[in-house]
């Protein structure tokens, strides 16, 4: 009896094939095989929002192959991922292959191991149409918002803009943070620190109380106030007023969810949310380990659960006791509670599939970034089952002679490392000397220290994911794609610290949505929609009604706003600037590529000016460079175009010279081993990557290289599509 097993990716198929016999044919659908059409709405609004699915051109060959194999086999098993999207992929496959949903056999597992696959084979289930409907509702709602609101933005603001239910709220978070930073007023404040010594050991104490009152952060506002305090303390002696010692226990953090993995990978490894999920996908689907073939190293990586399987807990406790000893093992396994309202994406936290598969044993055989992420996941999961860390915290209050000024010194030492032995955190130890109450101390010096309050930090990948999760916006599978989308749409950009800064167009679109389409940009409403999807997944709500409740008022408001608002009213701002070419007033306009000054006498006068960061007009002369044009000798000039800033001849249009700026990748050409792989554009503006020594070296790629080499054939690895890395050699087995 032959059976066809369908998964989403070739790597997953390769890993699963090790655990199934010759009677099974394992094939990949390469992701979704049906979707809404790209060129039209694809939702029948008048017929209960019925989606009109199509098979994309690039998937027709895959569908044809699956149909041909399905006809020759006795049954079809669907083994797609265990979340809503995976359920939807199986449902689409069943429809295309003409397998009745109630008869479709669904294999569900959260790790790709022999045990998990065998258990799934013993207990196949039918398709969960509630999960399918929840995913379908999300897809339809996002399509309605995107395809109805985006044309409005094209018409009223600038071509090429888009709006999305989750992306618009994510941009709002970034915009509001930026406005908070801009409104922030820096304040000066001072602190007073004293250096004392005992038995040759020097330590620092900070002024803590004055006349019995605890000093607030901004209590000492100027240097004069700080020096006035120092003057009163000039000839004073100091005595230990009180000592307080206590033990503090710190429990290990729970194992990773999708959100916390993205946050920690960003903080500890510098990975973006997108890169983290791309690498985690490979760890889940399978990594080639010499002597073992393709091995699934972690459980499913889209989850908001923090529970761990009993089998893993037993394995982890055995490993920890053998490696670290009984003192590092609690009497009972630690249990953690899921904070999510409905941990629907999977039944377990992210953990290694085998507790005793030590990352150290894999370091030499894995791609460095993948290994780093596995090391992080493995340590966090096992550390979650270790004993608490124990600290001894000491606080010493030191008073001057009259007792009006009290300094406080604090010490913190690790008495027992517990879980920190495996999963270190930034814990600074500070050791105080053996102080005794009422003993006199020798003062070395007292210093006034100047400080300034700092504005709140911009969001980075970690803090933005955390904010989205706290607001209840999106789910594990949406965080990374949402961040990628708002960057790709140029609503936000990364600053020099890789934090998110809104662009001018991002701010404008956000302000328009908040004022005129409040539901789309509202935090609470967006979170409520996620709750509605959850109730659909539980079978408590009909998905069509949820869509109808949103769309009816949304569509009516869209019609009203289309008639009410004008592009000029939304995108133009009056100024006192006068056009030097024709004498007409100039206005600030916001286009897709930012804010600029434009003459109101357009199209008769096409004069425009760039705006500096502080909003002031930049004259052409201010952008002139000392460098000369190599073609005509005129000065070169900085300009701004649709692809960003560039340098060209100031004599344009008489001279059309443009200086070519190299965009390097940091990757050495594998062919000539001399030049760097740089980004280039074809004459049709399509990006590709080639050796900077062209035409001497003609090595080229369509995808951006990662810098790593394929472990199978030695070719460069490249970023290939959504959250994936593949070998640049199309014939390499790594891509099969």
Secondary structure by P-SEA (a helix, b strand, c coil): cbbbbbbccaaaaaaacccccccbbbbbccccccccccccccccccccccccccccccaaaaaaaaaaaaaaccbbbbbccccaaaaaaaaaaaaaaccccccbbbbbbccccaaaaaaaaaccccccaaaaaaaaaaaaaaaaaaaaaaaaaaacccccccccaaaaaaaaaaaaaaaaaaabbbbbbbbbbbbbbcccccccccccccccccccccccccaaaaaaaaaaaccccccccbbbbbbbbbbbbccccaaaaaaaaaacccccaaaaaaaaaaaaabbbcccccccccccccccccccccaaaaaaaaaaaaacccccccccccbbbbbcccccccccccccccccccccccccccccaaaaaaaaaaaaaaaaaaccbbbbbbbbbbbbcccccbbbbbbbbbbcccccccccccbbbbbbbccccccbbbbbcbbbbbbbbbbccccccaaaaaaaaaaacccccccaaaaaaaaaaacccccccccbbbbcaaaaaaaaaaaacccccccaaaaaaaaaaaaaaaaccccaaaaaaaccaaaaaaaaaaaacccccccccccccccccccccbbbbbbcccbbbbbbccccccbbbbbbcccccccccccccccccccccccbbbbbbccccbbbbbccccccbbbbbbbbcccccccccccccbbbbbccccccccccccccccccccccccccccccccccccccccccccccccccccccc
